[in-house]
Amino acid sequence: MIYLDHAATTALDPQVLAAMLPYFTQHEGNPSSIHQAGRVALQAIDDARSTAALILNCARKEVIFTGSGSEANNLAVKGVAFAQMQQGKGRHIVTSAIEHHAVLHAVEYLDSFGFEHTVLPVDADGLIQPDDLRAALRADTIVVSLMYANNEIGTVQPIAELGAICREHGVPFHTDAVQAAGAYTLDVEALNVDLLTISAHKFYGPKGSGLLYARRGIPFLPQINGGGQERRRRAGTENVPGIVGLGAALALAEERRASYVGHCSTLRDRLIDGLLQRIPGTRLNGHRSLRLPNNANLAFECVEGESVLLLLDQHGICASSGSACTAGSLEPSHVLLALGLSPEIANGAVRFSLGKDTSAAEIDTVLETLPPLIARLQAVAPCEAA
């Protein structure tokens, strides 16, 4: 099998599994217990928190462990919005047209409580224009949420510049960095962010373990109540093995970042260039250079992306038509529509996302396999390909 769907999830790294195993089989204590077994579990969480704080360049107390990236996004947006409203600061939220649904749906949910939001457009490459953000900010804007790197098209935003604009206006700034972790810096000071989200299973850690950085002093209300865990910001007995795994995976991702970026970007360009040359009418979605090192999102004329995926799967190649969280949806990707693509072109998109173990031979296999599959589908399509 050739696995090119790492944006959806990655395999658990053996070193990460080794770090987690003792907390499944030997150290069963509850971190809230005062006995020795509880103290061992608590120390494991504290160690993971220290690792995350070092890589994010923040204080340990600013790290909140969650059950997923989606939970962390909801916690950031809702937690700040409700706290700001409670303090009479306003009800206006700014986000973008290409956010993950964990942010978009959270913002839409807040509208039912009397909030309102502005959705920033993106250009044809998926980039947010800083001037658009500046123009959208109002006196009653209480939080801005803009993603670091897009999960579908891979476009990387000028987060530090966007964050600086928010800081000038005194507005808390959140970024969904789920796809960026392991590829770009997570230094919250350099990025000018007040809140930042990551998810362990995107960088060879376990599923079910996420993290939210929340800068000290940012107004914030917990969204899960019933316990004093995470400094009373996220109730519930901690997932000790998952938190240990997140810490171990994050440390490895940071250590390997330069080699990972070099490896994946070389193979990404080989795949993109090869498909553009071999399949007429193919379109690259997202910015050509300001994109995740492992992301290649392409649209093929006169075909359905789902049909392409089924044929690839029959040949042992795993890819995606977009976000794993919207798999099975018949609606065109909201991200691709935001680029100005027609629904027909958007439905012909396929996302290939590479990993640290992807090989040149696997990329060459895709380059040999995919063109005749596209030609076969186009031959029976109701439209005429270029």
C-alpha positions in Angstrom: 0.0 0.0 0.0 1.2 3.5 -0.8 -0.2 5.8 1.9 -0.5 9.5 0.8 -3.1 10.7 3.2 -0.9 11.9 6.1 -2.9 15.2 6.4 -5.8 13.0 7.6 -3.7 11.1 10.1 -0.2 9.7 10.5 1.1 6.3 11.8 2.1 6.2 15.5 5.9 6.5 15.6 7.5 3.5 17.4 9.5 5.8 19.7 6.2 7.5 20.7 4.5 4.1 21.3 7.4 3.1 23.5 7.0 6.2 25.6 3.3 5.6 26.0 3.2 1.9 26.8 4.2 2.1 30.5 1.2 4.4 31.1 -1.1 1.7 29.7 0.4 -1.3 31.5 2.4 -0.2 34.5 1.5 3.3 35.8 -2.3 3.2 36.2 -2.6 6.1 38.7 -5.0 9.0 38.4 -3.0 12.2 38.2 -5.4 13.8 40.7 -4.7 11.2 43.3 -2.1 12.2 46.0 -0.6 8.7 46.4 2.5 7.5 44.7 0.8 6.1 41.6 -1.0 9.3 41.1 2.2 11.3 41.5 3.9 9.2 38.8 1.1 10.0 36.4 1.1 13.6 37.3 4.9 13.8 36.7 4.4 12.3 33.2 1.9 15.0 32.4 4.2 17.7 33.8 7.1 16.4 31.7 4.9 16.6 28.5 3.8 20.0 29.4 7.4 21.2 29.9 8.3 19.7 26.5 5.4 21.5 24.8 6.1 24.8 26.5 9.8 24.7 25.4 8.9 24.1 21.8 6.0 26.7 21.8 8.2 29.2 23.7 5.6 29.8 26.4 5.0 29.2 30.1 4.0 25.7 31.2 0.8 27.1 32.7 -0.3 28.4 29.3 -0.5 24.8 27.9 -3.9 23.1 28.1 -4.2 19.4 27.0 -7.4 18.5 25.2 -8.9 15.4 23.5 -8.3 16.6 19.9 -7.5 19.5 17.7 -11.2 20.1 17.1 -11.8 20.3 20.8 -8.9 22.7 21.2 -10.3 24.9 18.4 -13.7 25.0 20.0 -12.2 25.7 23.4 -10.2 28.7 22.0 -13.0 30.3 20.0 -15.9 29.7 22.4 -13.8 30.1 25.5 -12.6 33.6 24.5 -15.8 34.7 22.9 -18.0 33.9 26.0 -15.4 35.5 28.3 -15.2 38.7 26.3 -19.0 38.9 26.1 -19.3 38.4 29.8 -16.9 41.3 30.3 -18.9 43.5 27.9 -16.1 43.7 25.3 -18.3 42.9 22.3 -19.7 40.1 20.2 -17.8 40.3 16.8 -15.6 37.5 15.6 -13.4 37.4 12.5 -12.4 34.2 10.7 -11.7 33.2 7.1 -13.5 31.3 4.3 -11.0 28.4 4.4 -11.0 27.5 8.0 -11.5 23.9 9.2 -15.1 23.2 10.2 -14.0 22.9 13.8 -13.6 26.7 13.7 -16.3 27.6 11.2 -19.0 25.6 12.9 -17.9 26.9 16.3 -18.3 30.4 15.0 -21.7 29.7 13.4 -22.8 28.1 16.7 -21.9 31.3 18.6 -24.2 33.3 16.3 -27.1 31.6 18.0 -26.0 33.3 21.2 -26.1 36.8 19.7 -22.6 36.9 18.3 -21.8 37.9 14.7 -18.9 37.2 12.5 -17.0 38.4 9.5 -15.6 35.9 7.0 -12.4 37.1 5.3 -12.0 36.1 1.6 -8.9 34.6 0.2 -7.2 35.1 -3.2 -7.0 32.4 -5.9 -4.0 30.8 -4.1 -5.8 30.7 -0.8 -4.0 33.6 0.9 -5.6 36.0 3.3 -4.7 39.6 2.6 -3.5 41.5 5.7 -5.4 44.6 4.6 -8.6 42.7 4.6 -8.1 41.7 8.2 -7.2 45.3 9.1 -10.4 46.5 7.4 -12.6 43.8 9.2 -11.5 44.7 12.7 -14.0 46.8 14.7 -14.2 48.3 18.1 -16.3 45.3 19.3 -14.2 42.6 17.7 -13.4 40.1 20.5 -11.4 37.3 18.8 -9.8 36.5 15.4 -9.2 32.9 14.3 -7.1 32.3 11.2 -5.4 29.0 10.4 -1.6 28.7 10.0 -1.7 26.2 7.1 -4.7 24.9 5.3 -5.5 21.2 5.6 -6.8 20.8 2.1 -4.8 23.0 -0.2 -1.7 23.4 2.0 -1.4 27.2 1.6 0.6 28.8 4.5 -0.6 32.1 5.8 1.5 35.1 6.9 0.6 34.4 10.5 3.1 36.7 12.2 1.9 39.6 10.1 -1.7 38.9 10.8 -1.0 38.4 14.4 0.8 41.8 14.6 -2.3 43.5 13.2 -4.4 41.9 15.9 -2.0 42.9 18.5 -2.0 46.5 17.3 -5.8 46.5 17.8 -5.7 44.6 21.1 -7.7 41.7 19.8 -6.9 38.1 20.9 -5.6 36.1 17.9 -6.0 32.3 17.6 -4.4 30.1 14.9 -5.3 26.5 14.1 -1.7 25.1 13.7 -2.8 21.5 13.4 -1.3 21.0 9.9 1.7 23.2 10.6 3.1 21.3 13.5 6.3 19.5 12.5 6.7 21.6 9.4 7.0 25.2 10.7 7.9 27.0 13.9 5.4 26.9 16.7 7.1 29.8 18.6 4.1 31.7 19.8 6.2 34.9 20.4 7.6 34.9 16.9 4.1 34.2 15.5 2.3 36.9 17.5 -0.4 34.6 18.5 -2.4 34.4 21.8 -4.0 31.0 21.2 -2.6 28.1 19.1 -4.0 24.6 18.5 -2.2 21.3 17.6 -3.2 17.7 17.4 -0.8 14.8 18.1 -2.0 12.4 15.4 -1.0 14.8 12.6 2.7 14.5 13.6 3.1 10.7 14.4 1.5 10.9 17.8 -1.7 9.2 19.1 -5.2 10.0 18.1 -7.3 11.6 20.9 -4.7 14.0 22.2 -4.6 17.7 21.4 -3.2 20.9 22.9 -4.3 24.5 23.2 -1.8 27.3 24.0 -3.6 30.2 25.7 -1.6 33.2 26.6 -1.8 34.3 30.2 -4.2 37.1 30.7 -6.4 36.4 27.7 -10.1 36.3 28.8 -11.1 32.7 28.8 -14.0 30.5 30.1 -13.8 26.7 30.2 -16.2 24.8 28.0 -16.1 21.5 29.9 -16.9 21.8 33.6 -16.9 19.4 36.5 -13.3 19.1 37.7 -10.2 21.1 38.5 -7.9 19.5 35.8 -5.8 21.7 33.6 -5.9 24.6 36.1 -9.8 24.4 35.9 -9.8 25.1 32.2 -10.7 21.7 30.9 -12.4 19.3 33.3 -12.0 15.5 33.0 -9.5 12.9 34.0 -6.4 13.4 31.9 -5.5 10.9 29.1 -2.1 10.2 30.5 -0.8 7.9 27.7 -2.1 10.3 25.1 -0.5 13.3 26.7 2.8 11.5 27.1 2.5 10.5 23.4 1.8 14.1 22.3 4.9 15.3 24.2 7.1 12.6 22.7 5.8 13.1 19.2 6.2 16.9 19.4 9.8 16.6 20.6 10.6 14.2 17.7 8.8 16.4 15.2 10.8 19.4 16.2 14.1 17.5 16.2 13.4 16.1 12.7 11.7 19.3 11.3 14.5 20.3 8.9 15.0 16.9 7.4 11.3 16.3 7.2 10.7 19.5 5.3 13.5 18.8 2.9 12.4 15.2 2.2 8.7 16.0 1.7 9.1 19.2 -0.3 11.4 17.5 -2.8 9.0 14.6 -3.4 6.0 17.0 -3.3 7.4 19.0 -6.2 8.3 15.8 -8.1 4.7 14.7 -7.8 3.1 18.1 -8.7 5.4 18.7 -11.7 4.9 15.2 -12.9 1.1 15.3 -12.8 0.9 18.8 -14.4 3.1 17.6 -17.2 1.4 14.2 -17.8 -2.3 15.1 -17.4 -3.6 17.9 -19.6 -5.9 20.4 -18.0 -4.7 19.6 -14.5 -4.8 22.5 -12.0 -2.7 22.9 -8.8 -4.8 24.2 -5.9 -3.2 26.4 -3.4 0.0 28.6 -3.5 2.8 27.0 -5.5 5.6 27.8 -3.0 3.8 29.0 0.2 2.4 25.6 0.9 2.9 22.7 3.3 6.0 20.6 2.3 3.9 17.5 2.1 0.7 18.8 0.3 -0.2 18.4 -3.4 -3.8 19.2 -4.1 -4.8 19.0 -7.8 -8.0 19.2 -9.8 -8.6 17.1 -12.9 -10.9 18.1 -15.6 -14.2 16.2 -16.3 -13.8 13.7 -13.5 -15.2 13.2 -10.0 -12.6 13.2 -7.3 -14.3 10.3 -5.5 -14.1 8.2 -8.7 -10.4 8.9 -8.9 -9.9 7.9 -5.2 -11.8 4.6 -5.7 -9.6 3.7 -8.7 -6.4 4.7 -6.8 -7.5 2.5 -3.9 -7.9 -0.5 -6.2 -4.2 0.1 -7.1 -3.2 0.2 -3.5 -2.8 4.0 -3.3 -4.5 6.0 -0.5 -5.3 9.6 -1.1 -8.1 12.0 -0.2 -10.6 14.5 -1.8 -10.1 17.0 1.0 -10.6 17.1 4.7 -11.0 13.8 6.5 -13.7 15.4 8.6 -15.9 15.9 5.6 -15.3 12.5 3.9 -18.5 11.2 2.4 -19.9 14.6 1.8 -21.3 15.2 -1.7 -20.9 19.0 -1.4 -17.9 20.6 -3.1 -15.1 21.7 -0.7 -15.8 25.1 0.8 -12.1 25.7 0.6 -11.9 25.1 -3.1 -15.0 27.2 -3.7 -13.4 30.0 -1.8 -10.6 30.0 -4.3 -13.1 30.8 -7.0 -13.3 27.3 -8.5 -16.5 26.2 -10.0 -18.3 23.3 -8.3 -17.4 21.0 -11.2 -13.7 21.7 -11.0 -13.8 21.5 -7.2 -15.4 18.1 -7.3 -12.5 16.9 -9.4 -9.8 17.6 -6.8 -7.6 15.1 -5.1 -5.3 15.7 -2.2 -2.0 13.8 -1.9 -0.3 14.3 1.4 3.2 12.8 1.9 4.9 11.6 5.0 8.4 11.1 6.5 8.6 7.6 5.0 7.2 8.3 1.6 9.8 7.2 -1.1 10.7 8.5 -4.5 9.7 5.0 -5.9 6.2 5.4 -4.4 5.8 8.9 -6.1 7.0 7.4 -9.4 4.4 4.7 -9.1 1.7 7.3 -8.6 3.0 9.2 -11.7 2.7 6.0 -13.8 -0.6 4.9 -12.4 -2.7 8.0 -12.2 -2.6 9.4 -15.8 -4.2 6.4 -17.5 -6.8 6.3 -14.8 -7.7 9.9 -15.4 -7.8 9.3 -19.1 -10.2 6.4 -18.6 -12.6 8.5 -16.5 -12.4 11.4 -19.0 -13.2 9.1 -21.9 -16.6 8.4 -20.4 -17.2 11.9 -18.9 -20.1 14.0 -20.1 -17.7 17.0 -20.7 -14.7 17.4 -23.0 -11.3 17.6 -21.3 -8.6 19.9 -22.6 
